[in-house]
């Protein structure tokens, strides 16, 4: 099946990511507390901050993310997307999406999105802008082989790492996936520890909280 590559065209990363430090006011608004409460968190050593030359505190998004995670406070994926690595999981089995998502949420500084088929993946790639795709090979309509080829031949998406997951890991299928641009593979049923290790390896030392 031929697919219009334009559906993936909006996926190129902005040349400058919004990683500038937050003010105490920014943190207060995000956490729905007063700036005084944020100041207390900093003074008590609970929230890591750096004092600007002008005397004001600045907080890195990664530090705020760690603070919220340690206290099981809600995380807004959109707010932290620019300070984390983005992983898109593509599989037509809801149970695989759920299990894989839960396993990867245990990693620090990652933001996760899912898609149930190749067409939905195209929309997600254009808007979510993933650093890594975890991609099932055998899906209806648009399979993983086709997704690999589309991603690799588009300069706007060619940087995305691709981890294949499949229950049909024959030598022929894996060789074809690598020829189409996959970076690594993992057999189903998934070993979640190996999955986490492979994700870390593909993202290398790029995880901002590493």
C-alpha positions as CSV (number, residue, x, y, z in Angstrom):
1,X,0.0,0.0,0.0
2,X,1.4,3.4,-1.0
3,X,1.2,6.1,1.5
4,X,1.6,9.9,1.1
5,X,4.7,10.9,3.0
6,X,3.2,14.3,3.6
7,X,1.3,12.8,6.6
8,X,4.8,12.6,8.3
9,X,6.1,15.9,7.0
10,X,5.5,18.0,10.1
11,X,7.7,15.9,12.3
12,X,11.1,17.8,12.0
13,X,12.3,18.9,15.4
14,X,12.5,22.6,16.1
15,X,16.0,23.9,15.8
16,X,15.8,25.2,19.4
17,X,14.0,23.3,22.1
18,X,12.3,25.1,24.9
19,X,14.7,24.0,27.7
20,X,15.1,27.4,29.4
21,X,15.0,27.3,33.2
22,X,11.7,27.9,35.1
23,X,11.1,30.7,37.6
24,X,9.5,30.1,41.0
25,X,6.4,31.6,39.5
26,X,6.4,29.2,36.6
27,X,6.7,26.3,39.0
28,X,4.0,27.7,41.3
29,X,1.5,28.0,38.3
30,X,2.4,24.4,37.2
31,X,1.9,22.9,40.6
32,X,-1.1,25.1,41.6
33,X,0.6,26.5,44.7
34,X,1.8,29.9,45.8
35,X,5.4,31.1,45.0
36,X,6.0,31.1,48.7
37,X,5.4,27.3,48.8
38,X,7.9,26.9,45.9
39,X,10.4,29.0,47.8
40,X,10.0,26.8,50.9
41,X,10.6,23.7,48.8
42,X,13.8,25.2,47.6
43,X,15.0,26.3,51.1
44,X,14.2,22.9,52.5
45,X,16.3,21.2,49.8
46,X,13.3,19.4,48.3
47,X,13.5,21.2,44.9
48,X,16.8,21.8,43.3
49,X,17.3,25.3,42.1
50,X,20.1,27.7,41.1
51,X,20.3,31.3,42.1
52,X,20.6,33.7,39.2
53,X,23.1,36.6,39.4
54,X,20.2,38.9,40.0
55,X,19.2,36.9,43.1
56,X,16.2,35.0,41.6
57,X,16.0,31.3,41.7
58,X,15.9,29.2,38.4
59,X,14.7,25.6,38.2
60,X,15.5,23.2,35.4
61,X,12.5,21.3,34.1
62,X,14.4,18.0,34.8
63,X,14.7,19.0,38.4
64,X,11.0,19.8,38.7
65,X,10.2,16.5,37.0
66,X,12.3,14.6,39.5
67,X,10.6,16.5,42.4
68,X,7.1,15.6,41.1
69,X,8.0,11.9,40.4
70,X,9.5,11.4,43.9
71,X,6.2,12.7,45.5
72,X,3.9,10.9,43.0
73,X,2.5,14.3,41.9
74,X,0.9,14.6,38.5
75,X,3.1,15.0,35.4
76,X,1.9,16.9,32.4
77,X,3.5,15.2,29.4
78,X,3.2,18.2,27.1
79,X,4.9,20.5,29.7
80,X,7.8,18.2,30.0
81,X,8.1,17.0,26.4
82,X,10.9,19.3,25.5
83,X,13.0,18.3,28.6
84,X,12.6,14.6,28.0
85,X,13.1,12.0,25.4
86,X,9.9,11.1,23.5
87,X,9.0,7.5,22.8
88,X,6.2,6.5,20.4
89,X,4.9,2.9,20.8
90,X,3.1,1.5,17.8
91,X,1.2,-1.8,18.1
92,X,-2.3,-3.0,17.2
93,X,-2.5,-5.1,20.4
94,X,-3.9,-2.9,23.3
95,X,-2.3,-5.2,25.9
96,X,1.1,-4.7,24.4
97,X,0.7,-1.0,24.4
98,X,-0.3,-1.0,28.0
99,X,2.5,-3.3,29.2
100,X,5.2,-1.5,27.2
101,X,4.0,1.9,28.4
102,X,4.1,0.8,32.0
103,X,7.6,-0.6,31.7
104,X,9.0,2.5,30.0
105,X,7.3,4.9,32.5
106,X,9.8,3.5,35.0
107,X,12.6,5.2,33.1
108,X,13.5,8.7,34.1
109,X,12.9,11.7,31.7
110,X,10.8,10.0,29.0
111,X,7.5,11.0,27.6
112,X,5.4,8.3,26.0
113,X,2.7,8.3,23.3
114,X,1.0,5.4,21.6
115,X,-0.5,4.5,18.2
116,X,-2.5,1.4,17.2
117,X,-1.5,1.3,13.6
118,X,0.8,2.8,11.0
119,X,-1.6,5.5,9.9
120,X,-2.1,6.8,13.5
121,X,1.7,6.6,13.9
122,X,2.0,9.0,11.0
123,X,-0.1,11.6,12.8
124,X,1.8,11.0,16.1
125,X,5.2,11.4,14.4
126,X,4.1,14.7,12.9
127,X,2.8,16.1,16.2
128,X,4.6,14.2,19.0
129,X,8.0,14.3,17.3
130,X,9.5,11.1,18.8
131,X,13.2,10.4,19.4
132,X,12.5,6.6,19.4
133,X,9.8,4.4,17.9
134,X,9.0,1.0,19.3
135,X,7.3,-0.6,16.3
136,X,5.4,-3.8,15.8
137,X,6.1,-5.4,12.4
138,X,2.8,-7.1,11.7
139,X,0.0,-4.6,11.7
140,X,-3.0,-4.2,9.4
141,X,-3.1,-1.7,6.5
142,X,0.3,-0.2,7.1
143,X,2.8,-2.6,8.5
144,X,6.1,-2.0,10.3
145,X,8.3,-2.5,7.3
146,X,6.4,0.3,5.5
147,X,6.6,2.6,8.5
148,X,10.4,2.0,8.6
149,X,10.8,2.9,5.0
150,X,8.7,6.0,5.3
151,X,10.6,7.2,8.3
152,X,14.0,6.6,6.8
153,X,13.4,8.2,3.4
154,X,12.1,11.4,4.9
155,X,14.9,13.8,6.0
156,X,12.5,15.2,8.7
157,X,12.2,11.9,10.4
158,X,15.4,10.0,9.5
159,X,17.0,10.7,12.9
160,X,14.3,8.7,14.8
161,X,15.6,5.5,16.3
162,X,13.5,2.4,15.6
163,X,13.2,-0.6,17.9
164,X,11.3,-3.5,16.3
165,X,9.1,-5.7,18.5
166,X,7.7,-8.8,16.9
167,X,6.3,-12.3,17.4
168,X,7.4,-13.2,13.9
169,X,11.2,-12.8,14.3
170,X,12.4,-15.0,11.6
171,X,15.8,-14.3,10.1
172,X,14.1,-13.1,6.9
173,X,11.7,-10.7,8.7
174,X,14.5,-9.3,10.8
175,X,16.9,-8.8,7.9
176,X,14.1,-7.1,5.9
177,X,13.4,-4.8,8.9
178,X,17.1,-3.9,9.2
179,X,17.3,-3.3,5.4
180,X,14.3,-1.0,5.8
181,X,16.0,1.0,8.5
182,X,15.4,-0.6,11.9
183,X,18.1,-0.1,14.6
184,X,17.4,-3.0,16.9
185,X,14.7,-5.7,17.6
186,X,13.1,-7.6,20.5
187,X,11.0,-10.8,20.3
188,X,7.5,-11.1,21.8
189,X,6.5,-11.9,24.4
190,X,8.6,-9.0,25.7
191,X,11.2,-9.3,28.4
192,X,10.6,-5.9,30.0
193,X,14.0,-5.6,31.6
194,X,15.6,-6.2,28.2
195,X,13.2,-3.7,26.7
196,X,14.3,-1.0,29.1
197,X,18.0,-1.8,28.5
198,X,17.5,-1.6,24.7
199,X,15.7,1.7,25.0
200,X,18.5,3.1,27.2
201,X,21.0,1.9,24.7
202,X,19.3,3.4,21.7
203,X,18.9,6.7,23.4
204,X,22.5,6.3,24.6
205,X,23.5,9.1,27.0
206,X,20.9,11.5,25.6
207,X,18.4,11.0,28.5
208,X,18.5,14.4,30.1
209,X,18.1,13.1,33.6
210,X,20.8,10.4,33.2
